[in-house]
């Protein structure tokens, strides 16, 4: 997918298969596992989404900006998602101090019931590489030079925000018919 393709289907690239007829407001959340603010924001967003499932839906975007370990963690989390274990893998990565090396990723995969051999195949897959490239292109389109960052409906947010600010934006997006841009 090229940057032109991303721009042509911005909502699809941001929110995936999200149903715009849903009552939920989508949030595209961009983060890096080695960003301390992302760790807080990611944990907070996951809890908010769980408690407010009828109001918000989150599409997670791995944006590994802080080096090789960030890239390894992002690839491992996305690969775990191929086995339906993204949330558990993500939570484990943000909950503990870690060095995303082969041994840590293998131990983490084993601890949450992820097939390690399949995980390794998915980590190396072209599909996963394209997913990371799409996220990188989205970051360029929106001018994200750091994390955390979000797109809530049509509103771009850079940096960490409070729950109150987030739900204020959600309500504004709902009132202003965010789907008009999709």
N, C-alpha and C positions, 0 to 999 in steps of 0.2 A: 504494500500500500504506500503510495506516495503522499507527500504533503498536500498535493492538489486533491487527491482522493479523500484525505482527512477533512480538508476544508469543504469538499462537496457533500460529505455526510458527517458533519460535525456532531450532530446529536447521536448518531449511531456510534461514532468513534468514542464519544464521551460516555454514553450511557448504555451501550450495548443493545440488548434486546428489550430494554425498558418499554413498557406500554404507556404511551402518552395519554391514553384515555383513563389511566389509573388515577385514583385520588392522591397518590403519593407524589411528592416532589423529589426528583432525582438529585443526587449529590455525587459528583465525580471527585473523588478524593485522591490527591497525588502525595506520595510520601516516600521517604527513604528510611530504611531500618536503622541507619546510624545517625539519623537526625534526632536529637533529644526532644525537640518540640513535636516531631512526628509521632514519637512513641506515646506521648500524652494525648495528642489529638486523635490518633488512630484508636487507642483504647476507648477514649471518650465517645467517638463517633460510633464505634461498634456497639457500645452499651446503649447509646441513644437510639440507634436503629432497631435494636432488639426490643426496647421499651415502647417505641413509637412506630411499629411496623406498618400501620395504616397511613402514617403521615410522610415518612421519608424512605427512600431506597438508595443504598450506597453502591456505587460501582468503584471498586478499588483500582487504582492505577499505581503500579510500582515505577518510581522514578529514581533509579539508583544513581545519584550524582556524586556520592562521596567515596568513590573508588571501587576496587575489585571486590572487597568484602560486601559492599552494598549490592553490587551486581550479583554476587553469589547468593545472597539472602533473597533478593528479588526473584531470581530464577527458581530457587528452591520453593519459595512460597507459591509462585504461579504453577510450578510443576505439581505441588501437593494439591492444588486446586483441580488439576486434571483427574485426581482420584477423589474429589469431593471433600477434601480436607483443608481447604484454604484457610478457613476461619481458625481452626485449631492450630495450624502451622503459624499463621500470622500472630495469634495470641502468644504462642510459645516464643516466637522471635522477639516480640516487643516486651515481654514480661521479664526476661532474664538478660543479664549481660552475656554477651557471646562473641565469638569470633566465627564468622561463617566460613568454616573450612570443611573439608570432606568428612572428617570424623564427627564434627558437631552435627552436620546435616544428617548424616547416617543415624546417629543416636536419636536425634529429634524425630526423624521419620519413624524409627522403630517404636519410640515412646507413644506415638499417636496412631500407630497402625497403618502407616503408609508403606507400600511396597517399594523398597529402596531401589531395586533394579529398574522398576518402571519409572521411578522418580528421576533416576539418572538419564534414562532415555528421553524423558520429557524435558529435562533441563537442557539437553543438547539439541532439542528439536527446532526445526525451522519455524514452526508455528509459534512457539514461545518467543523466539527471536523477533518475529514480526509483531507480536503483541507489545514487546518492549519498544520496538521502533515506532509503533503507532503512538504509544504514550509519549515518547520523546518528541514526536512531531506535534502532538497536542500541546506539549509544554512550550514548544517554539511558537505555535500559533497564538497562545495566550501570554507569551512572554514570561513564563515561569523560569526564574533563574535559581530558585531555591525551593525548599519544602518546609513546612506543609503548604499546600495550595488546594483550593477547591473551586469547582464550578457548581453552584447551587441553582438549578433551573437555568437562568440566564445570567446570574450574578457571579462575578469572579471575585474570589477572596484569596489573598496571599497572606500567609501567616496563621497563627493560632487564634481562634475566636472562642468566645464563651457560648454556652448552650443558649443563653438568652439572645445573643446576637444571631446565632444560627437560626433559631426558630422565628426571629423577627424577619429574617430574609426569606425563610420558607413561607411565612404568611404573606409577605409582599409578592412573592412569585406566584402563589396561589391566586391572590387578588388580581394580579396583573396578567393572568393567563400566559404563563411561561411557554406553553406549548405552541403559541403562535409562531415561534422561531423554528420549530421543528416541523 
